[in-house]
């Protein structure tokens, strides 16, 4: 079930800008996963990718970086139409 607008009143939606989060997480390192479709540790379906071999179990490329670098990466991948889907797997 998806409730559209169910959290629209939350103050965090206005407060948690990239600049705000970068300021609050200054010096924090995060582990960032990069996937072509947002699914980590998933089966890569060969036929959908034009690969005539067989399906494979794949894991995302993971990089450690400062949170502010992740925020910049997230913004730039949205703007430039990058096929990668970056997301934070863990912090600290």
DRENLUMGU-513257 format. One record per residue: residue in three letters; residue number from 1; y negated, z, x of N, C-alpha, C, O in turn. Coordinates in nm, 2 decimals, padded with zeros to 4 digits, m for minus. Example, Ala and Ser with C-alpha at 12.3 -4.5 7.8 and 13.67 -1.06 7.14 Angstrom:
# DRENLUMGU-513257
r ALA, k 1, n.y 00.57, n.z 00.78, n.x 01.32, ca.y 00.45, ca.z 00.78, ca.x 01.23, c.y 00.33, c.z 00.78, c.x 01.32, o.y 00.33, o.z 00.85, o.x 01.42
r SER, k 2, n.y 00.22, n.z 00.71, n.x 01.28, ca.y 00.11, ca.z 00.71, ca.x 01.37, c.y 00.00, c.z 00.79, c.x 01.29, o.y m00.11, o.z 00.80, o.x 01.34
//
This chain:
# DRENLUMGU-513257
r UNK, k 1, n.y 00.12, n.z 00.00, n.x 00.08, ca.y 00.00, ca.z 00.00, ca.x 00.00, c.y m00.12, c.z 00.00, c.x 00.09, o.y m00.13, o.z 00.08, o.x 00.18
r UNK, k 2, n.y m00.22, n.z m00.09, n.x 00.06, ca.y m00.34, ca.z m00.09, ca.x 00.13, c.y m00.45, c.z m00.07, c.x 00.03, o.y m00.47, o.z m00.13, o.x m00.07
r UNK, k 3, n.y m00.54, n.z 00.03, n.x 00.06, ca.y m00.65, ca.z 00.07, ca.x m00.02, c.y m00.78, c.z 00.02, c.x 00.04, o.y m00.83, o.z 00.08, o.x 00.14
r UNK, k 4, n.y m00.83, n.z m00.09, n.x m00.01, ca.y m00.95, ca.z m00.16, ca.x 00.05, c.y m01.07, c.z m00.06, c.x 00.03, o.y m01.09, o.z m00.02, o.x m00.08
r UNK, k 5, n.y m01.14, n.z m00.04, n.x 00.14, ca.y m01.26, ca.z 00.04, ca.x 00.14, c.y m01.23, c.z 00.19, c.x 00.13, o.y m01.33, o.z 00.27, o.x 00.11
r UNK, k 6, n.y m01.11, n.z 00.23, n.x 00.14, ca.y m01.07, ca.z 00.37, ca.x 00.12, c.y m01.14, c.z 00.47, c.x 00.23, o.y m01.15, o.z 00.59, o.x 00.20
r UNK, k 7, n.y m01.18, n.z 00.41, n.x 00.34, ca.y m01.24, ca.z 00.50, ca.x 00.44, c.y m01.39, c.z 00.46, c.x 00.47, o.y m01.45, o.z 00.50, o.x 00.57
r UNK, k 8, n.y m01.44, n.z 00.37, n.x 00.38, ca.y m01.58, ca.z 00.32, ca.x 00.40, c.y m01.68, c.z 00.43, c.x 00.41, o.y m01.79, o.z 00.40, o.x 00.46
r UNK, k 9, n.y m01.66, n.z 00.54, n.x 00.36, ca.y m01.76, ca.z 00.65, ca.x 00.36, c.y m01.75, c.z 00.74, c.x 00.48, o.y m01.83, o.z 00.82, o.x 00.50
r UNK, k 10, n.y m01.65, n.z 00.72, n.x 00.57, ca.y m01.63, ca.z 00.80, ca.x 00.69, c.y m01.75, c.z 00.78, c.x 00.78, o.y m01.78, o.z 00.66, o.x 00.82
r UNK, k 11, n.y m01.81, n.z 00.88, n.x 00.83, ca.y m01.93, ca.z 00.87, ca.x 00.93, c.y m01.89, c.z 00.80, c.x 01.06, o.y m01.97, o.z 00.74, o.x 01.12
r UNK, k 12, n.y m01.76, n.z 00.81, n.x 01.10, ca.y m01.72, ca.z 00.75, ca.x 01.22, c.y m01.74, c.z 00.60, c.x 01.22, o.y m01.76, o.z 00.54, o.x 01.32
r UNK, k 13, n.y m01.73, n.z 00.53, n.x 01.10, ca.y m01.75, ca.z 00.39, ca.x 01.10, c.y m01.89, c.z 00.34, c.x 01.14, o.y m01.90, o.z 00.23, o.x 01.19
r UNK, k 14, n.y m01.99, n.z 00.43, n.x 01.12, ca.y m02.12, ca.z 00.40, ca.x 01.17, c.y m02.15, c.z 00.45, c.x 01.30, o.y m02.22, o.z 00.39, o.x 01.38
r UNK, k 15, n.y m02.09, n.z 00.57, n.x 01.34, ca.y m02.12, ca.z 00.63, ca.x 01.46, c.y m02.04, c.z 00.58, c.x 01.58, o.y m02.10, o.z 00.57, o.x 01.69
r UNK, k 16, n.y m01.92, n.z 00.53, n.x 01.56, ca.y m01.83, ca.z 00.50, ca.x 01.67, c.y m01.85, c.z 00.35, c.x 01.72, o.y m01.77, o.z 00.27, o.x 01.70
r UNK, k 17, n.y m01.97, n.z 00.32, n.x 01.77, ca.y m02.00, ca.z 00.19, ca.x 01.83, c.y m01.93, c.z 00.19, c.x 01.97, o.y m01.90, o.z 00.29, o.x 02.02
r UNK, k 18, n.y m01.93, n.z 00.07, n.x 02.03, ca.y m01.87, ca.z 00.06, ca.x 02.16, c.y m01.96, c.z 00.14, c.x 02.26, o.y m01.91, o.z 00.20, o.x 02.35
r UNK, k 19, n.y m02.09, n.z 00.14, n.x 02.24, ca.y m02.18, ca.z 00.21, ca.x 02.33, c.y m02.16, c.z 00.36, c.x 02.32, o.y m02.15, o.z 00.43, o.x 02.42
r UNK, k 20, n.y m02.14, n.z 00.41, n.x 02.19, ca.y m02.11, ca.z 00.55, ca.x 02.17, c.y m01.98, c.z 00.60, c.x 02.23, o.y m01.98, o.z 00.70, o.x 02.30
r UNK, k 21, n.y m01.88, n.z 00.52, n.x 02.21, ca.y m01.75, ca.z 00.55, ca.x 02.27, c.y m01.75, c.z 00.55, c.x 02.42, o.y m01.68, o.z 00.63, o.x 02.48
r UNK, k 22, n.y m01.82, n.z 00.45, n.x 02.48, ca.y m01.82, ca.z 00.44, ca.x 02.62, c.y m01.89, c.z 00.56, c.x 02.68, o.y m01.85, o.z 00.61, o.x 02.78
r UNK, k 23, n.y m02.00, n.z 00.61, n.x 02.61, ca.y m02.07, ca.z 00.73, ca.x 02.66, c.y m01.98, c.z 00.85, c.x 02.65, o.y m01.97, o.z 00.93, o.x 02.74
r UNK, k 24, n.y m01.91, n.z 00.87, n.x 02.54, ca.y m01.83, ca.z 00.99, ca.x 02.52, c.y m01.70, c.z 00.99, c.x 02.60, o.y m01.65, o.z 01.09, o.x 02.63
r UNK, k 25, n.y m01.65, n.z 00.87, n.x 02.64, ca.y m01.53, ca.z 00.86, ca.x 02.72, c.y m01.56, c.z 00.83, c.x 02.87, o.y m01.47, o.z 00.79, o.x 02.94
r UNK, k 26, n.y m01.68, n.z 00.84, n.x 02.91, ca.y m01.72, ca.z 00.81, ca.x 03.05, c.y m01.62, c.z 00.88, c.x 03.15, o.y m01.60, o.z 01.00, o.x 03.14
r UNK, k 27, n.y m01.56, n.z 00.80, n.x 03.23, ca.y m01.47, ca.z 00.85, ca.x 03.33, c.y m01.33, c.z 00.85, c.x 03.29, o.y m01.24, o.z 00.88, o.x 03.37
r UNK, k 28, n.y m01.30, n.z 00.83, n.x 03.16, ca.y m01.16, ca.z 00.84, ca.x 03.10, c.y m01.09, c.z 00.71, c.x 03.13, o.y m01.15, o.z 00.60, o.x 03.12
r UNK, k 29, n.y m00.97, n.z 00.72, n.x 03.18, ca.y m00.89, ca.z 00.60, ca.x 03.20, c.y m00.79, c.z 00.58, c.x 03.09, o.y m00.73, o.z 00.68, o.x 03.04
r UNK, k 30, n.y m00.77, n.z 00.46, n.x 03.05, ca.y m00.67, ca.z 00.43, ca.x 02.94, c.y m00.57, c.z 00.33, c.x 02.99, o.y m00.60, o.z 00.25, o.x 03.08
r UNK, k 31, n.y m00.46, n.z 00.33, n.x 02.92, ca.y m00.35, ca.z 00.23, ca.x 02.95, c.y m00.37, c.z 00.13, c.x 02.84, o.y m00.35, o.z 00.16, o.x 02.72
r UNK, k 32, n.y m00.39, n.z 00.00, n.x 02.87, ca.y m00.42, ca.z m00.10, ca.x 02.78, c.y m00.31, c.z m00.20, c.x 02.78, o.y m00.27, o.z m00.26, o.x 02.88
r UNK, k 33, n.y m00.25, n.z m00.23, n.x 02.66, ca.y m00.15, ca.z m00.33, ca.x 02.64, c.y m00.21, c.z m00.46, c.x 02.60, o.y m00.30, o.z m00.46, o.x 02.52
r UNK, k 34, n.y m00.16, n.z m00.57, n.x 02.66, ca.y m00.21, ca.z m00.70, ca.x 02.62, c.y m00.09, c.z m00.78, c.x 02.57, o.y 00.01, o.z m00.80, o.x 02.64
r UNK, k 35, n.y m00.11, n.z m00.83, n.x 02.45, ca.y 00.00, ca.z m00.91, ca.x 02.38, c.y m00.06, c.z m01.03, c.x 02.32, o.y m00.18, o.z m01.04, o.x 02.29
r UNK, k 36, n.y 00.02, n.z m01.14, n.x 02.30, ca.y m00.03, ca.z m01.26, ca.x 02.24, c.y m00.04, c.z m01.24, c.x 02.09, o.y m00.11, o.z m01.33, o.x 02.02
r UNK, k 37, n.y 00.02, n.z m01.14, n.x 02.03, ca.y 00.02, ca.z m01.13, ca.x 01.88, c.y 00.00, c.z m00.99, c.x 01.83, o.y 00.00, o.z m00.97, o.x 01.71
r UNK, k 38, n.y m00.03, n.z m00.89, n.x 01.92, ca.y m00.05, ca.z m00.75, ca.x 01.88, c.y 00.08, c.z m00.67, c.x 01.86, o.y 00.07, o.z m00.55, o.x 01.83
r UNK, k 39, n.y 00.19, n.z m00.74, n.x 01.88, ca.y 00.32, ca.z m00.66, ca.x 01.86, c.y 00.37, c.z m00.63, c.x 02.00, o.y 00.40, o.z m00.72, o.x 02.08
r UNK, k 40, n.y 00.39, n.z m00.50, n.x 02.03, ca.y 00.44, ca.z m00.46, ca.x 02.16, c.y 00.59, c.z m00.44, c.x 02.14, o.y 00.64, o.z m00.41, o.x 02.04
r UNK, k 41, n.y 00.66, n.z m00.45, n.x 02.26, ca.y 00.81, ca.z m00.43, ca.x 02.26, c.y 00.87, c.z m00.50, c.x 02.14, o.y 00.94, o.z m00.43, o.x 02.05
r UNK, k 42, n.y 00.86, n.z m00.63, n.x 02.13, ca.y 00.90, ca.z m00.70, ca.x 02.02, c.y 00.99, c.z m00.82, c.x 02.06, o.y 00.99, o.z m00.86, o.x 02.18
r UNK, k 43, n.y 01.06, n.z m00.88, n.x 01.97, ca.y 01.14, ca.z m01.00, ca.x 01.99, c.y 01.04, c.z m01.12, c.x 01.99, o.y 00.97, o.z m01.14, o.x 01.89
r UNK, k 44, n.y 01.05, n.z m01.20, n.x 02.10, ca.y 00.97, ca.z m01.32, ca.x 02.11, c.y 01.06, c.z m01.43, c.x 02.05, o.y 01.16, o.z m01.46, o.x 02.11
r UNK, k 45, n.y 01.02, n.z m01.49, n.x 01.94, ca.y 01.10, ca.z m01.59, ca.x 01.88, c.y 01.08, c.z m01.72, c.x 01.94, o.y 00.98, o.z m01.79, o.x 01.93
r UNK, k 46, n.y 01.18, n.z m01.77, n.x 02.02, ca.y 01.17, ca.z m01.89, ca.x 02.10, c.y 01.14, c.z m02.01, c.x 02.02, o.y 01.05, o.z m02.09, o.x 02.06
r UNK, k 47, n.y 01.20, n.z m02.03, n.x 01.91, ca.y 01.18, ca.z m02.15, ca.x 01.83, c.y 01.04, c.z m02.16, c.x 01.78, o.y 00.99, o.z m02.28, o.x 01.77
r UNK, k 48, n.y 00.97, n.z m02.05, n.x 01.75, ca.y 00.83, ca.z m02.05, ca.x 01.70, c.y 00.74, c.z m02.09, c.x 01.82, o.y 00.63, o.z m02.14, o.x 01.79
r UNK, k 49, n.y 00.78, n.z m02.07, n.x 01.94, ca.y 00.70, ca.z m02.10, ca.x 02.06, c.y 00.73, c.z m02.23, c.x 02.12, o.y 00.68, o.z m02.26, o.x 02.23
r UNK, k 50, n.y 00.82, n.z m02.31, n.x 02.06, ca.y 00.86, ca.z m02.44, ca.x 02.12, c.y 00.96, c.z m02.43, c.x 02.23, o.y 00.98, o.z m02.52, o.x 02.31
r UNK, k 51, n.y 01.02, n.z m02.31, n.x 02.25, ca.y 01.11, ca.z m02.29, ca.x 02.36, c.y 01.25, c.z m02.31, c.x 02.29, o.y 01.29, o.z m02.25, o.x 02.19
r UNK, k 52, n.y 01.33, n.z m02.40, n.x 02.35, ca.y 01.46, ca.z m02.43, ca.x 02.30, c.y 01.57, c.z m02.34, c.x 02.35, o.y 01.69, o.z m02.36, o.x 02.31
r UNK, k 53, n.y 01.54, n.z m02.24, n.x 02.43, ca.y 01.64, ca.z m02.15, ca.x 02.48, c.y 01.67, c.z m02.05, c.x 02.37, o.y 01.72, o.z m02.09, o.x 02.26
r UNK, k 54, n.y 01.66, n.z m01.92, n.x 02.39, ca.y 01.69, ca.z m01.82, ca.x 02.29, c.y 01.58, c.z m01.71, c.x 02.29, o.y 01.50, o.z m01.70, o.x 02.37
r UNK, k 55, n.y 01.59, n.z m01.64, n.x 02.18, ca.y 01.49, ca.z m01.53, ca.x 02.16, c.y 01.50, c.z m01.43, c.x 02.27, o.y 01.61, o.z m01.41, o.x 02.33
r UNK, k 56, n.y 01.39, n.z m01.36, n.x 02.30, ca.y 01.38, ca.z m01.27, ca.x 02.41, c.y 01.31, c.z m01.14, c.x 02.36, o.y 01.23, o.z m01.14, o.x 02.28
r UNK, k 57, n.y 01.36, n.z m01.03, n.x 02.42, ca.y 01.29, ca.z m00.90, ca.x 02.39, c.y 01.18, c.z m00.89, c.x 02.50, o.y 01.21, o.z m00.89, o.x 02.62
r UNK, k 58, n.y 01.06, n.z m00.88, n.x 02.46, ca.y 00.95, ca.z m00.87, ca.x 02.56, c.y 00.86, c.z m00.75, c.x 02.54, o.y 00.86, o.z m00.68, o.x 02.44
r UNK, k 59, n.y 00.80, n.z m00.71, n.x 02.65, ca.y 00.71, ca.z m00.59, ca.x 02.65, c.y 00.57, c.z m00.65, c.x 02.69, o.y 00.56, o.z m00.75, o.x 02.76
r UNK, k 60, n.y 00.47, n.z m00.58, n.x 02.65, ca.y 00.33, ca.z m00.62, ca.x 02.68, c.y 00.30, c.z m00.60, c.x 02.82, o.y 00.35, o.z m00.52, o.x 02.89
r UNK, k 61, n.y 00.20, n.z m00.68, n.x 02.87, ca.y 00.14, ca.z m00.66, ca.x 03.00, c.y 00.05, c.z m00.54, c.x 02.98, o.y m00.03, o.z m00.53, o.x 02.89
r UNK, k 62, n.y 00.07, n.z m00.44, n.x 03.07, ca.y m00.01, ca.z m00.31, ca.x 03.06, c.y m00.09, c.z m00.29, c.x 03.18, o.y m00.04, o.z m00.30, o.x 03.30
r UNK, k 63, n.y m00.22, n.z m00.26, n.x 03.16, ca.y m00.31, ca.z m00.24, ca.x 03.27, c.y m00.39, c.z m00.10, c.x 03.25, o.y m00.41, o.z m00.07, o.x 03.13
r UNK, k 64, n.y m00.41, n.z m00.03, n.x 03.36, ca.y m00.49, ca.z 00.09, ca.x 03.35, c.y m00.64, c.z 00.05, c.x 03.38, o.y m00.66, o.z m00.02, o.x 03.48
r UNK, k 65, n.y m00.73, n.z 00.11, n.x 03.30, ca.y m00.87, ca.z 00.07, ca.x 03.32, c.y m00.96, c.z 00.18, c.x 03.26, o.y m00.91, o.z 00.25, o.x 03.17
r UNK, k 66, n.y m01.09, n.z 00.19, n.x 03.30, ca.y m01.18, ca.z 00.28, ca.x 03.23, c.y m01.20, c.z 00.23, c.x 03.09, o.y m01.19, o.z 00.11, o.x 03.06
r UNK, k 67, n.y m01.22, n.z 00.33, n.x 03.00, ca.y m01.24, ca.z 00.30, ca.x 02.86, c.y m01.35, c.z 00.20, c.x 02.84, o.y m01.34, o.z 00.11, o.x 02.75
r UNK, k 68, n.y m01.46, n.z 00.21, n.x 02.91, ca.y m01.57, ca.z 00.12, ca.x 02.88, c.y m01.54, c.z m00.02, c.x 02.92, o.y m01.58, o.z m00.12, o.x 02.85
r UNK, k 69, n.y m01.45, n.z m00.04, n.x 03.02, ca.y m01.40, ca.z m00.18, ca.x 03.05, c.y m01.31, c.z m00.23, c.x 02.94, o.y m01.32, o.z m00.35, o.x 02.90
r UNK, k 70, n.y m01.23, n.z m00.14, n.x 02.88, ca.y m01.15, ca.z m00.18, ca.x 02.76, c.y m01.24, c.z m00.23, c.x 02.64, o.y m01.22, o.z m00.33, o.x 02.58
r UNK, k 71, n.y m01.35, n.z m00.15, n.x 02.62, ca.y m01.44, ca.z m00.18, ca.x 02.51, c.y m01.50, c.z m00.32, c.x 02.53, o.y m01.52, o.z m00.40, o.x 02.44
r UNK, k 72, n.y m01.54, n.z m00.34, n.x 02.65, ca.y m01.60, ca.z m00.48, ca.x 02.68, c.y m01.50, c.z m00.59, c.x 02.67, o.y m01.53, o.z m00.69, o.x 02.61
r UNK, k 73, n.y m01.37, n.z m00.56, n.x 02.71, ca.y m01.27, ca.z m00.66, ca.x 02.69, c.y m01.24, c.z m00.69, c.x 02.55, o.y m01.23, o.z m00.80, o.x 02.51
r UNK, k 74, n.y m01.24, n.z m00.58, n.x 02.47, ca.y m01.21, ca.z m00.60, ca.x 02.32, c.y m01.32, c.z m00.68, c.x 02.26, o.y m01.29, o.z m00.77, o.x 02.18
r UNK, k 75, n.y m01.45, n.z m00.66, n.x 02.29, ca.y m01.56, ca.z m00.74, ca.x 02.24, c.y m01.55, c.z m00.88, c.x 02.28, o.y m01.58, o.z m00.97, o.x 02.20
r UNK, k 76, n.y m01.52, n.z m00.90, n.x 02.41, ca.y m01.52, ca.z m01.04, ca.x 02.46, c.y m01.41, c.z m01.12, c.x 02.41, o.y m01.42, o.z m01.24, o.x 02.39
r UNK, k 77, n.y m01.29, n.z m01.06, n.x 02.39, ca.y m01.18, ca.z m01.14, ca.x 02.33, c.y m01.20, c.z m01.18, c.x 02.19, o.y m01.15, o.z m01.29, o.x 02.15
r UNK, k 78, n.y m01.28, n.z m01.10, n.x 02.12, ca.y m01.31, ca.z m01.14, ca.x 01.98, c.y m01.41, c.z m01.26, c.x 01.98, o.y m01.40, o.z m01.35, o.x 01.90
r UNK, k 79, n.y m01.51, n.z m01.25, n.x 02.07, ca.y m01.61, ca.z m01.36, ca.x 02.08, c.y m01.56, c.z m01.49, c.x 02.13, o.y m01.59, o.z m01.60, o.x 02.08
r UNK, k 80, n.y m01.47, n.z m01.49, n.x 02.23, ca.y m01.43, ca.z m01.61, ca.x 02.29, c.y m01.30, c.z m01.67, c.x 02.24, o.y m01.25, o.z m01.77, o.x 02.29
r UNK, k 81, n.y m01.25, n.z m01.61, n.x 02.14, ca.y m01.13, ca.z m01.66, ca.x 02.07, c.y m01.00, c.z m01.65, c.x 02.16, o.y m00.91, o.z m01.73, o.x 02.15
r UNK, k 82, n.y m01.00, n.z m01.55, n.x 02.25, ca.y m00.88, ca.z m01.53, ca.x 02.34, c.y m00.76, c.z m01.51, c.x 02.25, o.y m00.76, o.z m01.44, o.x 02.15
r UNK, k 83, n.y m00.64, n.z m01.56, n.x 02.30, ca.y m00.52, ca.z m01.54, ca.x 02.23, c.y m00.46, c.z m01.40, c.x 02.25, o.y m00.36, o.z m01.36, o.x 02.18
r UNK, k 84, n.y m00.52, n.z m01.32, n.x 02.35, ca.y m00.46, ca.z m01.19, ca.x 02.37, c.y m00.51, c.z m01.09, c.x 02.27, o.y m00.63, o.z m01.10, o.x 02.23
r UNK, k 85, n.y m00.43, n.z m00.99, n.x 02.24, ca.y m00.47, ca.z m00.88, ca.x 02.16, c.y m00.46, c.z m00.75, c.x 02.24, o.y m00.35, o.z m00.70, o.x 02.26
r UNK, k 86, n.y m00.57, n.z m00.70, n.x 02.29, ca.y m00.56, ca.z m00.58, ca.x 02.37, c.y m00.57, c.z m00.45, c.x 02.28, o.y m00.65, o.z m00.45, o.x 02.18
r UNK, k 87, n.y m00.50, n.z m00.35, n.x 02.32, ca.y m00.51, ca.z m00.22, ca.x 02.25, c.y m00.47, c.z m00.11, c.x 02.34, o.y m00.40, o.z m00.13, o.x 02.43
r UNK, k 88, n.y m00.52, n.z 00.01, n.x 02.31, ca.y m00.50, ca.z 00.13, ca.x 02.40, c.y m00.36, c.z 00.18, c.x 02.36, o.y m00.33, o.z 00.21, o.x 02.24
r UNK, k 89, n.y m00.28, n.z 00.20, n.x 02.46, ca.y m00.14, ca.z 00.26, ca.x 02.44, c.y m00.15, c.z 00.41, c.x 02.46, o.y m00.08, o.z 00.48, o.x 02.39
r UNK, k 90, n.y m00.23, n.z 00.45, n.x 02.57, ca.y m00.24, ca.z 00.59, ca.x 02.60, c.y m00.36, c.z 00.61, c.x 02.68, o.y m00.42, o.z 00.52, o.x 02.73
r UNK, k 91, n.y m00.40, n.z 00.74, n.x 02.69, ca.y m00.52, ca.z 00.77, ca.x 02.77, c.y m00.49, c.z 00.89, c.x 02.86, o.y m00.38, o.z 00.96, o.x 02.84
r UNK, k 92, n.y m00.57, n.z 00.91, n.x 02.96, ca.y m00.56, ca.z 01.02, ca.x 03.05, c.y m00.49, c.z 00.98, c.x 03.18, o.y m00.47, o.z 01.07, o.x 03.26
//
